[in-house]
Amino acid sequence: MKLKITQIKSSIGYKVKAKRTLEALGLKKMNSCVTHNDTPQIRGMINVVSYLLKVEESK
């Protein structure tokens, strides 16, 4: 299964860890989208910055 991850909030004003996690996911700007496989590592990164993201499942 795949996950479509969209950044819905800016990372300005948040901790460096949050900014680096977004960068590791491949998100650079607001409203940018990436698709990743559903793995425990990706789920962990999503949990760290869940307040900045919208996650949808796709097949």
CNS distance restraints for C-alpha pairs under 8 A (distance, minus, plus):
assign (resid   1 and name CA) (resid  37 and name CA) 6.15 0.50 0.50
assign (resid   1 and name CA) (resid  38 and name CA) 5.80 0.50 0.50
assign (resid   1 and name CA) (resid  57 and name CA) 7.29 0.50 0.50
assign (resid   1 and name CA) (resid  58 and name CA) 6.47 0.50 0.50
assign (resid   1 and name CA) (resid  59 and name CA) 5.19 0.50 0.50
assign (resid   2 and name CA) (resid  35 and name CA) 6.56 0.50 0.50
assign (resid   2 and name CA) (resid  36 and name CA) 5.65 0.50 0.50
assign (resid   2 and name CA) (resid  37 and name CA) 4.50 0.50 0.50
assign (resid   2 and name CA) (resid  38 and name CA) 5.43 0.50 0.50
assign (resid   2 and name CA) (resid  57 and name CA) 6.05 0.50 0.50
assign (resid   2 and name CA) (resid  58 and name CA) 5.27 0.50 0.50
assign (resid   2 and name CA) (resid  59 and name CA) 5.74 0.50 0.50
assign (resid   3 and name CA) (resid  35 and name CA) 5.54 0.50 0.50
assign (resid   3 and name CA) (resid  36 and name CA) 5.34 0.50 0.50
assign (resid   3 and name CA) (resid  37 and name CA) 6.05 0.50 0.50
assign (resid   3 and name CA) (resid  38 and name CA) 5.95 0.50 0.50
assign (resid   3 and name CA) (resid  55 and name CA) 6.62 0.50 0.50
assign (resid   3 and name CA) (resid  56 and name CA) 5.76 0.50 0.50
assign (resid   3 and name CA) (resid  57 and name CA) 4.71 0.50 0.50
assign (resid   3 and name CA) (resid  58 and name CA) 5.93 0.50 0.50
assign (resid   4 and name CA) (resid  33 and name CA) 6.76 0.50 0.50
assign (resid   4 and name CA) (resid  34 and name CA) 5.86 0.50 0.50
assign (resid   4 and name CA) (resid  35 and name CA) 4.55 0.50 0.50
assign (resid   4 and name CA) (resid  36 and name CA) 6.71 0.50 0.50
assign (resid   4 and name CA) (resid  55 and name CA) 5.78 0.50 0.50
assign (resid   4 and name CA) (resid  56 and name CA) 5.11 0.50 0.50
assign (resid   4 and name CA) (resid  57 and name CA) 6.17 0.50 0.50
assign (resid   4 and name CA) (resid  58 and name CA) 6.85 0.50 0.50
assign (resid   5 and name CA) (resid  33 and name CA) 5.53 0.50 0.50
assign (resid   5 and name CA) (resid  34 and name CA) 5.39 0.50 0.50
assign (resid   5 and name CA) (resid  35 and name CA) 6.17 0.50 0.50
assign (resid   5 and name CA) (resid  36 and name CA) 7.77 0.50 0.50
assign (resid   5 and name CA) (resid  53 and name CA) 6.69 0.50 0.50
assign (resid   5 and name CA) (resid  54 and name CA) 5.91 0.50 0.50
assign (resid   5 and name CA) (resid  55 and name CA) 4.70 0.50 0.50
assign (resid   5 and name CA) (resid  56 and name CA) 6.55 0.50 0.50
assign (resid   6 and name CA) (resid  27 and name CA) 7.91 0.50 0.50
assign (resid   6 and name CA) (resid  30 and name CA) 7.98 0.50 0.50
assign (resid   6 and name CA) (resid  31 and name CA) 5.91 0.50 0.50
assign (resid   6 and name CA) (resid  32 and name CA) 5.70 0.50 0.50
assign (resid   6 and name CA) (resid  33 and name CA) 4.42 0.50 0.50
assign (resid   6 and name CA) (resid  34 and name CA) 6.69 0.50 0.50
assign (resid   6 and name CA) (resid  53 and name CA) 5.59 0.50 0.50
assign (resid   6 and name CA) (resid  54 and name CA) 5.16 0.50 0.50
assign (resid   6 and name CA) (resid  55 and name CA) 6.43 0.50 0.50
assign (resid   7 and name CA) (resid  27 and name CA) 6.86 0.50 0.50
assign (resid   7 and name CA) (resid  29 and name CA) 7.26 0.50 0.50
assign (resid   7 and name CA) (resid  30 and name CA) 5.28 0.50 0.50
assign (resid   7 and name CA) (resid  31 and name CA) 5.15 0.50 0.50
assign (resid   7 and name CA) (resid  32 and name CA) 5.83 0.50 0.50
assign (resid   7 and name CA) (resid  33 and name CA) 6.75 0.50 0.50
assign (resid   7 and name CA) (resid  52 and name CA) 5.89 0.50 0.50
assign (resid   7 and name CA) (resid  53 and name CA) 4.60 0.50 0.50
assign (resid   7 and name CA) (resid  54 and name CA) 6.40 0.50 0.50
assign (resid   8 and name CA) (resid  30 and name CA) 5.75 0.50 0.50
assign (resid   8 and name CA) (resid  31 and name CA) 5.54 0.50 0.50
assign (resid   8 and name CA) (resid  52 and name CA) 5.70 0.50 0.50
assign (resid   8 and name CA) (resid  53 and name CA) 5.40 0.50 0.50
assign (resid   8 and name CA) (resid  54 and name CA) 6.48 0.50 0.50
assign (resid   9 and name CA) (resid  30 and name CA) 6.09 0.50 0.50
assign (resid   9 and name CA) (resid  31 and name CA) 7.95 0.50 0.50
assign (resid   9 and name CA) (resid  51 and name CA) 7.90 0.50 0.50
assign (resid   9 and name CA) (resid  52 and name CA) 4.90 0.50 0.50
assign (resid   9 and name CA) (resid  53 and name CA) 7.02 0.50 0.50
assign (resid  10 and name CA) (resid  29 and name CA) 7.47 0.50 0.50
assign (resid  10 and name CA) (resid  30 and name CA) 5.86 0.50 0.50
assign (resid  10 and name CA) (resid  52 and name CA) 7.14 0.50 0.50
assign (resid  11 and name CA) (resid  18 and name CA) 7.24 0.50 0.50
assign (resid  11 and name CA) (resid  19 and name CA) 6.01 0.50 0.50
assign (resid  11 and name CA) (resid  52 and name CA) 7.43 0.50 0.50
assign (resid  14 and name CA) (resid  18 and name CA) 6.48 0.50 0.50
assign (resid  14 and name CA) (resid  19 and name CA) 7.25 0.50 0.50
assign (resid  15 and name CA) (resid  19 and name CA) 6.68 0.50 0.50
assign (resid  16 and name CA) (resid  20 and name CA) 6.14 0.50 0.50
assign (resid  17 and name CA) (resid  21 and name CA) 6.10 0.50 0.50
assign (resid  18 and name CA) (resid  22 and name CA) 6.30 0.50 0.50
assign (resid  18 and name CA) (resid  48 and name CA) 7.11 0.50 0.50
assign (resid  18 and name CA) (resid  49 and name CA) 5.95 0.50 0.50
assign (resid  19 and name CA) (resid  23 and name CA) 6.28 0.50 0.50
assign (resid  20 and name CA) (resid  24 and name CA) 6.09 0.50 0.50
assign (resid  21 and name CA) (resid  25 and name CA) 6.26 0.50 0.50
assign (resid  21 and name CA) (resid  45 and name CA) 6.37 0.50 0.50
assign (resid  21 and name CA) (resid  48 and name CA) 7.67 0.50 0.50
assign (resid  21 and name CA) (resid  49 and name CA) 7.30 0.50 0.50
assign (resid  22 and name CA) (resid  26 and name CA) 6.38 0.50 0.50
assign (resid  22 and name CA) (resid  27 and name CA) 5.34 0.50 0.50
assign (resid  22 and name CA) (resid  28 and name CA) 7.26 0.50 0.50
assign (resid  22 and name CA) (resid  49 and name CA) 7.54 0.50 0.50
assign (resid  23 and name CA) (resid  27 and name CA) 5.46 0.50 0.50
assign (resid  23 and name CA) (resid  28 and name CA) 6.34 0.50 0.50
assign (resid  25 and name CA) (resid  34 and name CA) 7.72 0.50 0.50
assign (resid  25 and name CA) (resid  42 and name CA) 7.78 0.50 0.50
assign (resid  25 and name CA) (resid  45 and name CA) 7.59 0.50 0.50
assign (resid  26 and name CA) (resid  34 and name CA) 6.74 0.50 0.50
assign (resid  27 and name CA) (resid  32 and name CA) 6.15 0.50 0.50
assign (resid  27 and name CA) (resid  33 and name CA) 6.91 0.50 0.50
assign (resid  27 and name CA) (resid  34 and name CA) 6.98 0.50 0.50
assign (resid  28 and name CA) (resid  32 and name CA) 6.89 0.50 0.50
assign (resid  36 and name CA) (resid  42 and name CA) 7.53 0.50 0.50
assign (resid  37 and name CA) (resid  42 and name CA) 7.71 0.50 0.50
assign (resid  38 and name CA) (resid  42 and name CA) 6.57 0.50 0.50
assign (resid  38 and name CA) (resid  43 and name CA) 6.98 0.50 0.50
assign (resid  39 and name CA) (resid  43 and name CA) 6.22 0.50 0.50
assign (resid  40 and name CA) (resid  44 and name CA) 6.08 0.50 0.50
assign (resid  41 and name CA) (resid  45 and name CA) 6.43 0.50 0.50
assign (resid  42 and name CA) (resid  46 and name CA) 6.20 0.50 0.50
assign (resid  43 and name CA) (resid  47 and name CA) 6.21 0.50 0.50
assign (resid  44 and name CA) (resid  48 and name CA) 6.48 0.50 0.50
assign (resid  45 and name CA) (resid  49 and name CA) 6.77 0.50 0.50
assign (resid  46 and name CA) (resid  50 and name CA) 5.35 0.50 0.50
assign (resid  46 and name CA) (resid  53 and name CA) 7.56 0.50 0.50
assign (resid  49 and name CA) (resid  53 and name CA) 6.81 0.50 0.50
assign (resid  50 and name CA) (resid  54 and name CA) 7.49 0.50 0.50
